[in-house]
């Protein structure tokens, strides 16, 4: 299992040199269980849990 995270980004103070960063958090319905110690970061750790990200509309 590979977990990856990022810290906050701080760009240059000059507005002419700034750029836009978009991040997306993908969470799939058939995801694996996460270790319980990651609950503080990811919320639900159960297999199949949709953690963060954009949720599909309910049926």
SULJO-V376059 format. One record per pair of residues at least 24 apart in sequence whose C-alpha atoms are under 8 Angstrom apart, sorted by sequence separation. I is the first residue (numbers start at 1). J is the second residue. D is the distance in whole Angstrom. If there is no record, write none. Layout:
i->(I;I)
j->(J;J)
d->(D;D)
This chain:
i->(27;27;27;25;26;27;25;26;24;25)
j->(51;52;53;52;53;54;53;54;53;54)
d->(6;7;6;7;6;8;5;7;7;7)
